[in-house]
Amino acid sequence: MLAVLAVPPALAQTGVHCAPDLIKAHGLKLPQAVLLRSRSQEDMAQPSQLLCETTYVVPGPQARAMEALLRRRYGMGKLVFECCGWAPEKGRRGYFRRSHPMADGAEAVYAITLSSEETLERRWDRIGKFYLTLSIYAL
């Protein structure tokens, strides 16, 4: 039996490979990450530069190892405490794939970032979970 997955025409023309699990779809090695949710343009009420995004949970005690890997392998900024949670310094995301031009003249950008929810806790092992987000944008 042959299964055909319907790809929205607008996304099919971009050359972008969106999938419910971007880690798996792009062959990334991030074993601490557990899939939480995925969304694509079809899920959004307003048109957006965001083509698709997948969010994963990383347990707090494993966040230091994940941060080190993301900084080393993907160029993400060091996590710093901003206001009320942890986020990459100066908003510096990492990139899990090279950007490329799309048919409509835009550029596909593949970003990866780690952050925490709002917390005043400074010890990562006491934070229940961090969020790893892989996003594909059209810029």
C-alpha positions in Angstrom: 0.0 0.0 0.0 1.3 3.5 -0.9 0.7 6.4 1.4 0.8 9.9 0.1 1.3 12.8 2.5 -0.4 16.0 1.4 2.0 19.0 1.4 0.4 22.4 1.2 1.3 24.0 -2.2 2.8 27.1 -0.7 5.2 25.1 1.5 6.0 22.6 -1.3 7.4 25.5 -3.4 9.8 26.6 -0.7 12.1 23.6 -0.8 11.7 23.4 3.0 11.2 20.0 4.7 8.7 20.6 7.6 7.7 17.6 9.7 6.0 17.0 13.1 9.5 16.0 14.5 12.2 18.3 13.1 15.0 16.5 15.1 14.1 13.2 13.4 13.4 14.7 10.0 16.8 16.4 9.9 18.8 13.6 11.5 19.9 15.6 14.5 21.4 13.8 17.5 19.8 15.4 20.6 18.9 12.4 22.8 17.8 14.4 25.8 15.0 16.1 23.9 11.4 14.7 24.2 8.9 15.9 21.6 6.3 18.2 23.1 4.4 19.9 20.2 4.7 20.9 16.6 3.0 23.6 14.5 3.1 24.8 10.9 1.7 27.7 8.9 -1.6 25.8 8.6 -1.9 26.0 12.4 -1.5 29.8 12.5 -4.4 32.3 12.2 -2.2 35.0 10.7 0.3 34.7 7.8 3.8 34.4 9.3 7.5 34.2 8.4 7.5 31.0 10.6 7.0 28.0 8.3 7.1 25.4 11.0 8.3 24.9 14.6 8.8 21.9 16.9 9.3 22.2 20.6 10.9 19.6 22.9 11.3 19.2 26.6 14.8 18.9 28.2 14.9 18.0 31.9 16.6 20.7 34.0 19.4 18.3 35.2 20.3 17.7 31.5 20.1 21.4 30.4 23.8 22.1 31.0 24.9 19.3 28.7 22.3 20.3 26.1 23.4 24.0 26.2 27.1 22.9 25.7 26.1 20.8 22.7 24.0 23.5 21.1 26.8 26.1 21.6 29.5 23.9 20.2 27.6 22.2 17.4 25.1 24.8 16.3 26.5 28.2 17.5 23.8 29.1 19.9 24.7 31.8 22.5 25.4 31.0 26.1 22.2 30.9 28.2 21.9 33.9 30.5 19.2 34.8 33.1 17.0 37.6 31.5 14.2 39.1 33.5 12.6 36.0 34.7 14.0 33.0 32.8 16.9 31.5 30.8 17.5 32.4 27.2 20.5 32.6 24.7 22.6 35.7 25.3 21.6 38.6 23.1 19.0 36.4 21.5 21.7 34.5 19.6 20.0 31.4 18.2 21.9 28.5 16.8 21.4 27.1 13.2 20.8 23.4 12.6 21.0 23.6 8.8 22.4 26.1 6.2 19.9 28.7 5.0 18.9 28.5 1.3 17.0 30.6 -1.2 13.4 29.6 -1.9 11.4 29.8 -5.1 9.7 33.1 -4.1 13.0 34.9 -3.4 12.9 34.5 0.4 15.6 32.7 2.4 14.8 29.7 4.5 16.5 29.9 7.9 16.8 26.9 10.3 17.1 28.1 13.9 17.5 26.2 17.2 17.3 27.6 20.7 17.1 26.5 24.4 15.2 28.4 27.1 13.3 28.0 30.3 9.9 29.1 31.4 9.5 32.0 33.8 11.5 31.2 37.0 13.6 32.9 39.6 15.6 29.7 40.1 19.3 30.0 39.2 20.2 26.3 39.7 19.3 24.5 36.5 19.0 21.1 38.2 16.1 22.6 40.2 14.3 23.8 37.1 11.8 21.1 36.0 12.3 21.5 32.3 13.8 23.6 29.6 12.4 24.0 26.1 14.4 23.2 22.9 12.8 24.8 19.9 13.6 24.2 16.3 12.1 26.7 13.9 12.2 27.2 10.1 11.6 30.8 9.0 11.2 32.5 5.6 13.1 35.8 5.7 
